[in-house]
Amino acid sequence: MAEQTQGVTVVEHALAAHYLTTLRDRTTDMPAFRSAMRGLSLILGAEATRDLPLVRRPVDTPLETMEAGRLMADTLFLVSVLRAGEGLLEGLRALVPEARIGHVGLYRDPASLKPVHYYEHMPPGLDRGLVLVVDPMLATGSSAAAAVDRVKQHGGRRIRLLSVIAAPEGVATMRAQHPEVTIFTAALDRGLDDHGYIRPGLGDAGDRYFGTK
Ligand code: URA
């Protein structure tokens, strides 16, 4: 189940809530954090790909032949915003091994909080399918909006954003710059603090996932 308002789909699922609480908990260690991130990415990914087009073809079961749906080639693309996007990407890759994957490297300048673009490698054919941009923390929204800009530069037209937690500021940025992009998230939190962290949030998603602090 999911609640949808103003282009934001907040996924409502008991397991999603459970995984999110594990991610929020400051006592969660790195392996448990990774495991909860993976679980949540499977649920967010399932919700965001609910309406992927299928082609119906005959399949032989051990007992008879039937018509059944399969994903078409180049239906789904994943674009990870480095580096925290990698946390969500792992589960999504497992969910849809057919997906082609792109990367955008953006880091947030600590003074201006503006995104600095340092890397990009996109698969061909982004215009042919649904592109899921994955960025776990939609804070100011400037990195996510910049990543969506890059996807559009490469021809992407049907784009969705997957975030674990969204702040109202980030949602507003996305609405202003990319109003057609639906955001799939597990929570809409209160807002940003003076350092650009989402409150109550979960801290630094990249550091907690990679163990860099
Ligand atoms: N990035 C994070 O990892 N956490 C936040 O709260 C905001 C941006």
Boltz pocket constraint, residues with backbone or C-beta under 6 A from the ligand:
constraints:
  - pocket:
      binder: B
      contacts: [[A, 84], [A, 137], [A, 139], [A, 196], [A, 197], [A, 198], [A, 199], [A, 201], [A, 202], [A, 203], [A, 204], [A, 205], [A, 206]]
      max_distance: 6.0
